[in-house]
Amino acid sequence: MKLAFLGTSDFAVPALRALVEAGHDLAAVYTRAPKPAGRGQKEQKTPVHRQADALGLAVRTPRTLRTDEEAAAFGALDLDAAVVAAYGHILPKSFLEAPLLGCLNIHGSLLPRWRGAAPIQRALLAGDERTGVTIIRMDEGLDTGPMLLAESVPIRADATAGTLHDELAALGARLVVSALDGVVGGTLQAVPQPAEGVTYAHKLQRDEGALDWRQPAVELERRVRALDPWPGTYFDAPAPGGGVERIKLLAAALALAAGTPGAVSIARDGVPTVACSVGGLRLLRLQRPGKAPVDGAAFARGFPLAGMVLPPPAGGDAPAARPAG
């Protein structure tokens, strides 16, 4: 099939590779334009852009799709279909209608649950036991199009947003190749999404990483995993030399604990445990500003947490996971 691929982030890279390996003709790859990054503010290409360059594919980086010129250029590709994965631009009607078989989107959830920008993280924050990938034929709504294929996977107890992202990216690559085969072969028919069970995965905000010990430990442990690698979780603590340090919490585990929320005790193995509203949280891996990450016992030896009562986030309650819907 003659295809266009529209994607930007790492989530989309396995799908681009899979389409090429399956023998499809990639007429063009659309991705976000390079932007300055790092200390030198040197322009950096997106992961999809770099992969497309490695595969020798033509790359287009329009800053907007909503011009007559871009619509005409996309239509002139004379596509059988387009595949979209974590692109970052909303496709206008002119793009959705140009390919003969429409535009297929790879979405990292079991739709209609977790439509929107951050389905992987929201599933973890909510404590979902399963998630998956849905291939939809796109319409003008936000992840509302009819479904072609879906496959679920269990969410492991130790899953982070990073590990689950990689698992779903690989699954999406496999499913979209199967979906294209099914559409062409007439073995797949798109079915509308159920009207019940719709939730929205709102975009992540950096301040969602603030840990509030007045919440149950089970929720905080999920937050540590759900916001790894970005934006990460943190808490403030009085520094040994005075002032306050913002400490990153990189890994945690549930523990039995009671007492004032925020009260720190040291376990027999030297790992600090913080009492929460229900249960406690073992601080397994932490990082001070400007320092390398260390395990909890090593951190406690250099930062006197024992007996401390950690304060709640400044300004009141930490932002909880946004409610569904």
Residue pairs with C-beta under 8 A, 6 or more apart in sequence:
1 24
1 25
1 80
1 81
1 180
1 184
2 24
2 25
2 27
2 77
2 78
2 79
2 80
3 19
3 24
3 25
3 26
3 27
3 79
3 80
3 81
3 82
3 83
3 180
4 26
4 27
4 28
4 29
4 30
4 74
4 77
4 79
4 82
4 83
4 99
5 12
5 15
5 16
5 19
5 26
5 28
5 29
5 30
5 48
5 52
5 82
5 83
5 84
5 85
6 29
6 30
6 31
6 82
6 83
6 84
6 85
6 87
6 89
6 91
6 103
7 13
7 15
7 16
7 29
7 30
7 31
7 48
7 83
7 84
7 85
7 86
7 87
8 31
8 32
8 46
8 47
8 48
8 86
8 87
8 88
9 46
9 47
9 48
9 86
9 88
10 47
10 165
10 169
11 85
11 86
11 106
11 108
11 165
11 168
11 169
11 172
12 47
12 48
12 85
12 86
12 87
12 106
12 169
13 47
13 48
13 51
13 169
14 169
14 170
14 172
14 173
15 83
15 85
15 106
15 169
15 172
15 173
15 176
16 26
16 29
16 48
16 51
16 52
16 55
16 85
17 51
17 55
17 173
18 173
18 174
18 176
18 177
19 26
19 83
19 176
19 177
19 180
20 26
20 55
20 57
22 177
22 180
24 180
26 55
26 57
27 58
27 77
27 79
28 57
28 58
28 59
28 60
28 77
29 48
29 49
29 52
29 57
29 58
29 59
29 60
30 59
30 60
30 61
30 62
30 87
31 45
31 46
31 48
31 49
31 52
31 59
31 60
31 61
31 87
32 46
32 49
32 61
32 87
32 88
32 89
33 61
33 62
33 63
34 43
34 44
34 45
34 46
34 49
34 61
35 43
35 44
36 42
36 43
36 44
37 43
37 44
38 44
45 53
49 59
49 61
52 58
52 59
53 59
60 73
62 70
64 70
64 89
65 71
65 74
65 89
65 90
65 91
65 92
65 95
66 92
71 92
71 94
71 95
71 98
74 94
74 95
74 98
75 94
75 98
77 98
79 98
79 99
79 100
80 99
80 100
80 101
81 99
81 100
81 101
81 102
81 103
81 104
81 180
81 183
82 95
82 98
82 99
82 102
82 103
82 104
83 103
83 104
83 105
83 106
83 176
83 180
84 91
84 103
84 104
84 105
84 106
84 138
85 105
85 106
85 172
85 176
86 106
91 103
91 138
93 140
95 103
96 102
96 103
96 138
96 139
96 140
101 183
101 184
102 137
102 138
103 137
103 138
104 135
104 136
104 137
104 138
104 148
104 176
104 179
104 180
104 183
105 135
105 136
105 137
105 138
105 143
105 145
106 133
106 135
106 172
106 173
106 175
106 176
107 115
107 119
107 133
107 134
107 135
107 136
107 143
108 119
108 120
108 131
108 133
108 165
108 168
108 169
108 172
109 115
109 119
109 120
109 123
109 131
109 132
109 133
109 134
109 201
110 130
110 131
110 132
110 134
110 150
110 152
111 134
111 136
111 143
111 147
111 150
111 193
112 143
112 144
112 193
112 194
112 196
112 197
112 198
112 199
113 123
113 128
113 197
113 198
113 199
114 122
114 123
114 131
114 199
114 200
114 201
115 142
115 143
115 144
115 198
115 199
115 200
115 201
116 122
116 142
116 143
116 200
116 201
116 202
116 203
117 201
117 202
117 203
117 204
118 201
118 202
118 203
118 204
119 131
119 201
120 131
120 161
120 164
120 165
120 168
121 161
121 201
121 204
121 226
121 227
122 199
122 201
122 202
122 226
122 321
122 322
122 324
123 131
123 155
123 164
123 201
124 155
124 159
124 160
124 161
124 164
124 222
124 225
124 226
125 222
125 223
125 226
125 321
126 321
126 324
127 218
127 222
128 155
129 154
129 155
130 152
130 153
130 154
130 155
131 152
131 153
131 155
131 164
131 168
132 150
132 151
132 152
132 153
132 168
132 171
133 150
133 151
133 168
133 171
133 172
133 175
134 147
134 149
134 150
135 147
135 148
135 149
135 150
135 172
135 175
135 176
135 179
136 143
136 145
136 146
136 147
136 148
136 190
136 193
137 145
137 146
137 148
137 190
138 145
139 145
139 146
142 200
144 193
145 190
145 193
146 190
146 191
146 192
146 193
147 190
147 191
147 192
147 193
148 179
148 182
148 183
148 188
148 190
149 175
149 178
149 179
149 182
149 188
150 175
151 171
151 175
153 167
153 168
153 171
155 164
156 163
158 225
159 225
160 225
160 226
160 228
160 229
161 225
161 226
161 227
161 228
161 229
161 230
162 228
162 229
179 188
181 187
182 188
198 325
199 324
199 325
200 324
200 325
202 322
204 227
204 230
204 231
205 231
205 319
206 231
207 318
207 319
208 223
208 227
208 231
208 318
208 319
208 321
209 223
209 227
209 231
209 232
209 233
209 234
210 233
210 234
210 235
210 313
210 318
210 319
211 220
211 223
211 224
211 233
211 234
211 235
211 249
211 313
211 318
212 220
212 312
212 313
212 317
212 318
213 220
213 235
213 261
213 262
213 274
213 275
213 276
213 277
213 281
213 310
213 312
214 261
214 262
214 276
214 277
214 312
214 317
215 276
215 277
215 318
215 320
216 276
216 277
216 278
216 279
217 254
217 255
217 257
217 276
217 278
217 279
217 280
217 281
218 254
218 278
218 279
219 320
220 233
220 252
220 276
220 281
221 252
221 253
221 254
221 281
223 233
223 321
224 233
224 249
224 250
224 251
224 252
226 321
227 233
228 250
232 248
232 249
232 250
233 248
233 249
234 246
234 247
234 248
234 249
235 246
235 247
235 249
235 310
235 313
236 244
236 245
236 246
236 247
236 310
236 311
236 313
236 314
237 244
237 245
237 247
237 303
237 305
237 308
237 310
238 244
238 245
238 308
239 245
240 303
240 304
245 288
245 289
246 289
247 286
247 287
247 288
247 303
248 286
248 287
248 293
249 283
249 285
249 286
250 284
250 285
250 286
250 287
250 293
251 284
251 285
252 281
252 282
252 283
252 284
253 281
253 282
253 284
254 279
254 280
254 281
254 282
255 267
255 273
255 279
255 280
255 281
255 282
256 279
256 280
257 265
257 273
257 274
257 275
257 276
257 279
257 280
257 281
258 275
258 280
259 265
259 275
260 275
260 309
261 275
261 276
261 277
261 312
262 274
262 275
262 309
262 310
262 311
262 312
263 274
263 275
263 308
263 309
263 310
264 272
264 273
264 274
264 275
264 305
264 306
264 307
264 308
264 309
264 310
265 272
265 273
265 275
265 306
265 307
266 272
266 273
266 300
266 305
266 306
267 273
267 282
269 297
270 296
270 297
270 300
270 301
271 282
271 283
271 284
271 295
271 296
271 297
271 300
272 282
272 283
272 296
272 299
272 300
272 305
272 306
273 280
273 281
273 282
273 283
274 280
274 281
274 283
274 310
282 296
283 296
283 299
284 295
284 296
285 293
285 294
285 295
285 296
286 293
286 294
286 296
286 299
287 293
287 294
288 299
288 303
294 302
299 305
300 306
312 318
